[in-house]
Protein backbone atom coordinates (compact mmCIF):
# COMPACT_ATOMS: atom_id res chain seq x y z
CA UNK A 1 0.00 0.00 0.00
CA UNK A 2 2.71 2.45 1.02
CA UNK A 3 4.88 1.36 -1.88
CA UNK A 4 2.03 2.04 -4.26
CA UNK A 5 1.61 5.48 -2.74
CA UNK A 6 5.32 6.23 -3.13
CA UNK A 7 5.22 4.94 -6.67
CA UNK A 8 2.36 7.31 -7.42
CA UNK A 9 4.31 10.15 -5.85
CA UNK A 10 7.28 9.41 -8.09
CA UNK A 11 5.05 9.38 -11.16
CA UNK A 12 3.33 12.57 -10.04
CA UNK A 13 6.67 14.28 -9.62
CA UNK A 14 7.35 13.49 -13.27
CA UNK A 15 3.91 14.63 -14.42
CA UNK A 16 3.15 11.07 -15.44
CA UNK A 17 0.25 10.29 -13.16
CA UNK A 18 -3.36 10.30 -14.41
CA UNK A 19 -5.26 13.44 -13.48
CA UNK A 20 -7.75 11.77 -11.15
CA UNK A 21 -4.95 10.16 -9.14
CA UNK A 22 -3.06 13.46 -9.17
CA UNK A 23 -5.92 15.28 -7.55
CA UNK A 24 -6.19 12.74 -4.75
CA UNK A 25 -2.47 12.64 -4.18
CA UNK A 26 -2.12 16.43 -4.31
CA UNK A 27 -4.56 16.63 -1.45
CA UNK A 28 -2.58 14.15 0.58
CA UNK A 29 0.77 15.69 -0.36
CA UNK A 30 -0.25 19.10 0.87
CA UNK A 31 -0.99 17.67 4.34
CA UNK A 32 1.47 14.82 4.79
CA UNK A 33 4.90 16.03 5.94
CA UNK A 34 6.52 12.66 5.32
CA UNK A 35 5.33 12.64 1.72
CA UNK A 36 6.46 16.21 1.36
CA UNK A 37 9.95 15.30 2.61
CA UNK A 38 10.14 12.50 0.08
CA UNK A 39 8.89 14.83 -2.64
CA UNK A 40 11.64 17.25 -1.75
CA UNK A 41 14.32 14.56 -1.86
CA UNK A 42 13.13 13.65 -5.34
CA UNK A 43 13.78 17.27 -6.33
CA UNK A 44 17.22 17.17 -4.68
CA UNK A 45 18.09 14.00 -6.60
CA UNK A 46 17.25 15.64 -9.89
CA UNK A 47 19.27 18.74 -9.06
CA UNK A 48 22.20 16.58 -7.98
CA UNK A 49 22.12 14.53 -11.18
CA UNK A 50 22.00 17.67 -13.29
CA UNK A 51 24.88 19.12 -11.25
CA UNK A 52 23.30 22.53 -11.34
CA UNK A 53 26.14 24.93 -10.84
CA UNK A 54 25.84 27.37 -7.93
CA UNK A 55 22.65 25.77 -6.67
CA UNK A 56 22.77 24.64 -3.09
CA UNK A 57 21.16 21.28 -2.70
CA UNK A 58 20.31 21.82 0.94
CA UNK A 59 18.24 24.83 0.02
CA UNK A 60 14.78 24.82 1.43
CA UNK A 61 13.03 27.88 0.12
CA UNK A 62 9.70 26.38 1.07
CA UNK A 63 10.43 27.20 4.72
CA UNK A 64 11.33 30.78 3.94
CA UNK A 65 8.46 31.27 1.52
CA UNK A 66 6.04 29.70 3.94
CA UNK A 67 7.26 31.99 6.74
CA UNK A 68 6.99 35.03 4.50
CA UNK A 69 3.48 34.08 3.47
CA UNK A 70 2.32 33.19 6.96
CA UNK A 71 0.83 36.65 7.44
CA UNK A 72 -0.77 36.64 4.00
CA UNK A 73 -4.45 35.85 3.74
CA UNK A 74 -5.22 32.42 2.38
CA UNK A 75 -6.39 32.50 -1.21
CA UNK A 76 -10.09 31.86 -1.21
CA UNK A 77 -11.97 30.07 -3.94
CA UNK A 78 -14.00 33.20 -4.58
CA UNK A 79 -10.87 35.30 -4.93
CA UNK A 80 -9.42 32.83 -7.40
CA UNK A 81 -12.61 32.83 -9.45
CA UNK A 82 -12.63 36.61 -9.37
CA UNK A 83 -9.04 36.65 -10.53
CA UNK A 84 -9.76 34.37 -13.43
CA UNK A 85 -12.57 36.58 -14.69
CA UNK A 86 -10.82 39.83 -13.88
CA UNK A 87 -10.06 41.87 -16.92
CA UNK A 88 -13.02 40.47 -18.81
CA UNK A 89 -16.13 41.94 -17.30
CA UNK A 90 -15.12 44.12 -14.40
CA UNK A 91 -16.85 47.49 -14.57
CA UNK A 92 -14.54 50.44 -14.37
CA UNK A 93 -16.00 53.79 -13.47
CA UNK A 94 -13.88 55.70 -15.96
CA UNK A 95 -15.01 53.72 -18.98
CA UNK A 96 -18.01 55.98 -19.89
CA UNK A 97 -15.92 59.16 -19.67
CA UNK A 98 -14.44 59.11 -23.20
CA UNK A 99 -17.87 58.51 -24.71
CA UNK A 100 -19.38 61.36 -22.75
CA UNK A 101 -16.55 63.69 -23.65
CA UNK A 102 -16.90 62.91 -27.34
CA UNK A 103 -20.65 63.43 -27.26
CA UNK A 104 -20.31 66.74 -25.46
CA UNK A 105 -17.60 67.89 -27.87
CA UNK A 106 -19.66 67.01 -30.93
CA UNK A 107 -22.70 68.75 -29.51
CA UNK A 108 -20.75 71.91 -28.68
CA UNK A 109 -19.13 72.00 -32.13
CA UNK A 110 -22.50 71.52 -33.79
CA UNK A 111 -24.03 74.43 -31.91
CA UNK A 112 -21.09 76.67 -32.66
CA UNK A 113 -21.24 75.77 -36.33
CA UNK A 114 -24.97 76.36 -36.51
CA UNK A 115 -24.64 79.73 -34.86
CA UNK A 116 -21.91 80.64 -37.30
CA UNK A 117 -24.19 79.71 -40.22
CA UNK A 118 -27.30 81.40 -38.88
CA UNK A 119 -28.61 84.25 -41.13
CA UNK A 120 -28.21 87.73 -39.74
CA UNK A 121 -29.90 89.79 -42.44
CA UNK A 122 -33.42 91.13 -41.92
CA UNK A 123 -34.75 89.63 -45.18
CA UNK A 124 -33.81 86.17 -44.23
CA UNK A 125 -35.58 86.56 -40.94
CA UNK A 126 -38.75 87.67 -42.60
CA UNK A 127 -38.67 84.93 -45.21
CA UNK A 128 -38.46 82.17 -42.60
CA UNK A 129 -40.73 83.65 -39.99
CA UNK A 130 -43.61 81.28 -40.75
CA UNK A 131 -41.76 78.11 -39.86
CA UNK A 132 -41.80 78.46 -36.08
CA UNK A 133 -45.53 79.00 -36.12
CA UNK A 134 -46.06 75.69 -37.86
CA UNK A 135 -43.91 73.93 -35.35
CA UNK A 136 -45.65 75.61 -32.49
CA UNK A 137 -49.01 74.51 -33.82
CA UNK A 138 -47.91 70.93 -33.92
CA UNK A 139 -46.73 70.95 -30.35
CA UNK A 140 -49.98 69.92 -28.62
CA UNK A 141 -50.52 66.94 -30.94
CA UNK A 142 -46.95 65.86 -30.42
CA UNK A 143 -47.47 65.83 -26.70
CA UNK A 144 -50.57 63.69 -27.04
CA UNK A 145 -48.63 61.05 -28.89
CA UNK A 146 -46.93 58.42 -26.75
CA UNK A 147 -43.71 59.82 -25.38
CA UNK A 148 -40.75 59.58 -27.67
CA UNK A 149 -37.25 60.97 -27.67
CA UNK A 150 -37.35 61.56 -31.43
CA UNK A 151 -37.94 65.10 -32.58
CA UNK A 152 -40.36 65.32 -35.53
CA UNK A 153 -38.73 65.94 -38.87
CA UNK A 154 -38.58 69.50 -40.13
CA UNK A 155 -41.49 70.98 -42.01
CA UNK A 156 -41.18 70.58 -45.74
CA UNK A 157 -40.32 73.64 -47.72
CA UNK A 158 -38.48 75.21 -44.87
CA UNK A 159 -35.03 76.51 -45.55
CA UNK A 160 -32.80 74.23 -43.51
CA UNK A 161 -29.19 74.97 -42.99
CA UNK A 162 -28.41 71.39 -41.88
CA UNK A 163 -30.43 68.45 -40.54
CA UNK A 164 -31.27 70.07 -37.26
CA UNK A 165 -33.66 67.29 -36.26
CA UNK A 166 -30.81 64.82 -36.30
CA UNK A 167 -28.72 67.12 -34.17
CA UNK A 168 -31.56 67.55 -31.74
CA UNK A 169 -32.04 63.77 -31.63
CA UNK A 170 -28.38 63.37 -30.97
CA UNK A 171 -28.42 65.87 -28.13
CA UNK A 172 -31.47 64.26 -26.58
CA UNK A 173 -30.08 60.76 -26.97
CA UNK A 174 -26.91 61.83 -25.18
CA UNK A 175 -28.64 64.03 -22.67
CA UNK A 176 -27.40 61.79 -19.86
CA UNK A 177 -23.99 63.36 -20.32
CA UNK A 178 -25.13 66.95 -19.87
CA UNK A 179 -26.76 68.90 -17.11
CA UNK A 180 -30.43 69.87 -17.53
CA UNK A 181 -29.50 73.56 -17.91
CA UNK A 182 -26.94 72.85 -20.61
CA UNK A 183 -29.31 70.52 -22.37
CA UNK A 184 -32.08 73.04 -22.39
CA UNK A 185 -29.89 75.83 -23.69
CA UNK A 186 -28.48 73.56 -26.39
CA UNK A 187 -31.88 72.53 -27.61
CA UNK A 188 -33.13 76.08 -27.50
CA UNK A 189 -30.20 77.18 -29.56
CA UNK A 190 -30.81 74.40 -32.06
CA UNK A 191 -34.44 75.28 -32.53
CA UNK A 192 -33.68 78.95 -32.70
CA UNK A 193 -31.06 78.38 -35.34
CA UNK A 194 -33.44 76.24 -37.32
CA UNK A 195 -36.19 78.80 -37.26
CA UNK A 196 -33.80 81.62 -37.91
CA UNK A 197 -35.81 83.94 -35.70
CA UNK A 198 -33.91 85.01 -32.68
CA UNK A 199 -36.92 86.87 -31.31
CA UNK A 200 -37.73 86.34 -27.70
CA UNK A 201 -41.32 85.24 -28.25
CA UNK A 202 -40.52 82.60 -30.84
CA UNK A 203 -37.64 81.31 -28.81
CA UNK A 204 -39.87 80.59 -25.88
CA UNK A 205 -42.39 78.81 -28.10
CA UNK A 206 -39.72 76.65 -29.67
CA UNK A 207 -38.31 75.84 -26.29
CA UNK A 208 -41.70 74.50 -25.28
CA UNK A 209 -41.78 72.25 -28.30
CA UNK A 210 -38.54 70.48 -27.56
CA UNK A 211 -38.63 70.60 -23.81
CA UNK A 212 -41.14 67.81 -23.70
CA UNK A 213 -38.78 65.05 -24.82
CA UNK A 214 -35.92 66.35 -22.74
CA UNK A 215 -38.04 66.33 -19.62
CA UNK A 216 -39.10 62.84 -20.48
CA UNK A 217 -35.46 61.89 -20.53
CA UNK A 218 -35.16 63.10 -16.99
CA UNK A 219 -38.21 61.14 -15.98
CA UNK A 220 -36.95 58.06 -17.71
CA UNK A 221 -33.85 58.26 -15.65
CA UNK B 1 -1.71 12.06 -20.39
CA UNK B 2 -1.20 15.79 -20.54
CA UNK B 3 1.92 17.33 -19.12
CA UNK B 4 1.71 19.65 -16.14
CA UNK B 5 -1.31 17.83 -14.77
CA UNK B 6 0.31 17.28 -11.39
CA UNK B 7 1.32 20.92 -11.10
CA UNK B 8 -2.16 21.94 -12.06
CA UNK B 9 -3.64 19.71 -9.36
CA UNK B 10 -1.47 21.46 -6.80
CA UNK B 11 -2.21 24.89 -8.25
CA UNK B 12 -5.94 24.28 -8.04
CA UNK B 13 -5.57 23.29 -4.42
CA UNK B 14 -3.66 26.52 -3.68
CA UNK B 15 -6.36 28.48 -5.45
CA UNK B 16 -8.88 26.87 -3.15
CA UNK B 17 -6.91 28.04 -0.12
CA UNK B 18 -4.54 25.12 0.53
CA UNK B 19 -1.19 26.73 1.34
CA UNK B 20 0.41 23.31 1.91
CA UNK B 21 0.04 22.57 -1.78
CA UNK B 22 2.15 25.63 -2.55
CA UNK B 23 4.96 24.20 -0.39
CA UNK B 24 5.01 21.20 -2.70
CA UNK B 25 5.35 23.47 -5.73
CA UNK B 26 8.18 25.40 -4.09
CA UNK B 27 9.97 22.19 -3.11
CA UNK B 28 9.69 20.87 -6.64
CA UNK B 29 10.91 23.96 -8.45
CA UNK B 30 13.22 25.74 -5.99
CA UNK B 31 16.46 24.40 -7.46
CA UNK B 32 15.39 25.11 -11.01
CA UNK B 33 14.31 28.64 -10.15
CA UNK B 34 17.54 29.35 -8.27
CA UNK B 35 19.50 28.00 -11.22
CA UNK B 36 17.53 30.24 -13.56
CA UNK B 37 18.14 33.30 -11.36
CA UNK B 38 21.85 32.46 -11.23
CA UNK B 39 22.01 33.55 -14.85
CA UNK B 40 21.38 37.10 -13.66
CA UNK B 41 23.23 37.19 -10.34
CA UNK B 42 26.32 35.33 -9.29
CA UNK B 43 25.90 35.30 -5.56
CA UNK B 44 24.00 32.12 -4.55
CA UNK B 45 22.52 33.80 -1.47
CA UNK B 46 21.23 36.69 -3.57
CA UNK B 47 19.84 34.19 -6.08
CA UNK B 48 17.98 32.43 -3.29
CA UNK B 49 16.55 35.73 -2.06
CA UNK B 50 15.36 36.58 -5.55
CA UNK B 51 13.94 33.10 -6.00
CA UNK B 52 12.09 33.49 -2.73
CA UNK B 53 10.64 36.79 -3.92
CA UNK B 54 9.62 35.14 -7.16
CA UNK B 55 7.76 32.38 -5.31
CA UNK B 56 6.01 34.94 -3.11
CA UNK B 57 4.96 36.91 -6.18
CA UNK B 58 3.78 33.71 -7.81
CA UNK B 59 1.67 32.86 -4.78
CA UNK B 60 0.06 36.29 -4.82
CA UNK B 61 -0.59 36.05 -8.55
CA UNK B 62 -1.94 32.50 -8.45
CA UNK B 63 -5.59 33.61 -8.36
CA UNK B 64 -5.01 35.01 -11.85
CA UNK B 65 -3.34 31.85 -13.15
CA UNK B 66 -5.79 30.14 -15.48
CA UNK B 67 -3.65 27.27 -16.70
CA UNK B 68 -3.35 28.57 -20.25
CA UNK B 69 0.36 27.86 -20.03
CA UNK B 70 2.27 25.32 -17.98
CA UNK B 71 2.76 26.35 -14.38
CA UNK B 72 6.55 26.16 -14.59
CA UNK B 73 6.58 28.37 -17.71
CA UNK B 74 4.51 30.93 -15.86
CA UNK B 75 6.70 30.61 -12.76
CA UNK B 76 9.92 30.99 -14.76
CA UNK B 77 8.58 34.15 -16.34
CA UNK B 78 7.94 35.61 -12.91
CA UNK B 79 11.41 34.55 -11.76
CA UNK B 80 13.11 36.12 -14.77
CA UNK B 81 11.25 39.41 -14.28
CA UNK B 82 12.04 39.41 -10.57
CA UNK B 83 15.71 38.76 -11.27
CA UNK B 84 15.90 41.51 -13.90
CA UNK B 85 14.23 44.01 -11.58
CA UNK B 86 16.53 43.04 -8.73
CA UNK B 87 19.59 43.55 -10.90
CA UNK B 88 18.35 46.94 -12.08
CA UNK B 89 17.55 48.16 -8.57
CA UNK B 90 20.83 46.84 -7.24
CA UNK B 91 22.80 48.58 -10.00
CA UNK B 92 20.99 51.82 -9.24
CA UNK B 93 21.82 51.70 -5.56
CA UNK B 94 24.67 49.31 -4.89
CA UNK B 95 25.32 50.86 -1.49
CA UNK B 96 21.69 50.66 -0.44
CA UNK B 97 21.63 46.96 -1.12
CA UNK B 98 24.13 46.30 1.64
CA UNK B 99 23.55 49.07 4.11
CA UNK B 100 20.25 50.81 3.70
CA UNK B 101 18.07 48.34 5.50
CA UNK B 102 15.68 49.92 7.93
CA UNK B 103 15.30 46.82 9.98
CA UNK B 104 18.58 45.99 11.62
CA UNK B 105 17.48 42.45 12.42
CA UNK B 106 16.81 41.90 8.74
CA UNK B 107 20.21 43.36 7.97
CA UNK B 108 21.99 40.97 10.30
CA UNK B 109 19.96 38.07 8.97
CA UNK B 110 20.88 38.92 5.41
CA UNK B 111 24.55 39.32 6.28
CA UNK B 112 24.37 35.97 8.03
CA UNK B 113 22.92 34.34 4.96
CA UNK B 114 25.54 35.91 2.73
CA UNK B 115 28.28 34.56 4.93
CA UNK B 116 26.56 31.21 5.33
CA UNK B 117 26.33 30.69 1.59
CA UNK B 118 30.02 31.22 1.20
CA UNK B 119 31.22 29.00 4.01
CA UNK B 120 33.18 25.92 3.10
CA UNK B 121 30.75 23.90 5.20
CA UNK B 122 27.81 24.99 3.08
CA UNK B 123 29.66 24.19 -0.12
CA UNK B 124 30.80 20.89 1.30
CA UNK B 125 27.26 19.90 2.24
CA UNK B 126 26.05 20.46 -1.31
CA UNK B 127 28.99 18.53 -2.65
CA UNK B 128 28.36 15.70 -0.22
CA UNK B 129 24.72 15.42 -1.24
CA UNK B 130 25.72 15.41 -4.89
CA UNK B 131 28.33 12.74 -4.33
CA UNK B 132 25.92 10.58 -2.36
CA UNK B 133 23.27 10.78 -5.07
CA UNK B 134 25.70 10.06 -7.88
CA UNK B 135 27.34 7.16 -6.09
CA UNK B 136 23.91 5.72 -5.36
CA UNK B 137 23.05 5.99 -9.04
CA UNK B 138 26.29 4.30 -9.97
CA UNK B 139 25.40 1.42 -7.68
CA UNK B 140 22.01 0.88 -9.36
CA UNK B 141 21.34 -2.00 -11.73
CA UNK B 142 21.77 -1.00 -15.34
CA UNK B 143 18.07 -0.78 -16.23
CA UNK B 144 17.24 1.40 -13.22
CA UNK B 145 20.25 3.64 -13.78
CA UNK B 146 19.42 4.16 -17.44
CA UNK B 147 15.80 4.95 -16.64
CA UNK B 148 16.58 7.52 -13.93
CA UNK B 149 19.35 9.18 -15.94
CA UNK B 150 17.19 9.47 -19.04
CA UNK B 151 14.50 11.01 -16.91
CA UNK B 152 16.52 13.37 -14.72
CA UNK B 153 19.42 14.24 -16.96
CA UNK B 154 17.85 14.12 -20.39
CA UNK B 155 14.35 15.09 -19.30
CA UNK B 156 12.64 12.42 -21.39
CA UNK B 157 9.01 11.51 -20.79
CA UNK B 158 8.05 7.99 -19.74
CA UNK B 159 6.87 7.26 -23.27
CA UNK B 160 10.18 8.37 -24.74
CA UNK B 161 12.12 6.32 -22.21
CA UNK B 162 9.91 3.33 -22.97
CA UNK B 163 10.77 3.72 -26.66
CA UNK B 164 14.45 4.08 -25.91
CA UNK B 165 14.54 1.07 -23.58
CA UNK B 166 12.06 -1.00 -25.61
CA UNK B 167 9.80 -1.69 -22.65
CA UNK B 168 6.28 -0.77 -21.55
CA UNK B 169 5.60 2.62 -19.95
CA UNK B 170 4.53 0.86 -16.75
CA UNK B 171 7.94 -0.73 -16.52
CA UNK B 172 9.60 2.65 -16.93
CA UNK B 173 7.49 4.06 -14.14
CA UNK B 174 8.43 1.15 -11.91
CA UNK B 175 12.14 1.40 -12.73
CA UNK B 176 12.26 5.12 -12.04
CA UNK B 177 10.46 4.65 -8.77
CA UNK B 178 12.77 1.85 -7.67
CA UNK B 179 15.79 3.91 -8.61
CA UNK B 180 14.52 6.81 -6.55
CA UNK B 181 13.81 4.53 -3.63
CA UNK B 182 17.36 3.25 -3.68
CA UNK B 183 18.84 6.75 -3.86
CA UNK B 184 16.49 7.97 -1.17
CA UNK B 185 17.53 5.14 1.14
CA UNK B 186 21.14 6.12 0.69
CA UNK B 187 20.42 9.80 1.32
CA UNK B 188 18.59 9.00 4.54
CA UNK B 189 21.47 6.79 5.68
CA UNK B 190 24.07 9.46 5.06
CA UNK B 191 22.04 12.45 6.23
CA UNK B 192 20.26 11.06 9.22
CA UNK B 193 19.46 14.51 10.60
CA UNK B 194 18.13 15.64 7.27
CA UNK B 195 19.61 17.53 4.35
CA UNK B 196 21.03 20.53 6.21
CA UNK B 197 18.48 23.32 6.22
CA UNK B 198 16.21 21.05 4.35
CA UNK B 199 14.25 19.08 6.86
CA UNK B 200 12.65 21.97 8.68
CA UNK B 201 9.78 21.55 6.26
CA UNK B 202 9.26 18.79 3.82
Interface residues (C-beta under 8 A of the other chain):
Chain A: X6 X7 X10 X11 X12 X13 X14 X15 X16 X17 X18 X19 X22 X23 X25 X26 X27 X29 X30 X31 X33 X36 X37 X38 X39 X40 X41 X42 X43 X44 X45 X46 X47 X48 X49 X50 X51 X52 X53 X54 X55 X56 X57 X58 X59 X60 X61 X62 X63 X64 X65 X66 X68 X69 X72 X74 X75 X76 X77 X79 X80 X82 X83 X84 X86
Chain B: X1 X2 X3 X4 X5 X6 X7 X8 X9 X10 X12 X13 X14 X15 X16 X17 X18 X19 X20 X21 X22 X23 X24 X26 X27 X28 X29 X30 X31 X32 X33 X34 X35 X38 X42 X44 X47 X48 X51 X52 X55 X56 X59 X60 X62 X63 X64 X65 X66 X117 X122 X125 X126 X129 X130 X132 X133 X134 X137 X148 X149 X151 X152 X153 X157 X158 X173 X174 X176 X177 X180 X181 X183 X184 X187 X195 X196 X197 X198 X199 X200 X201 X202
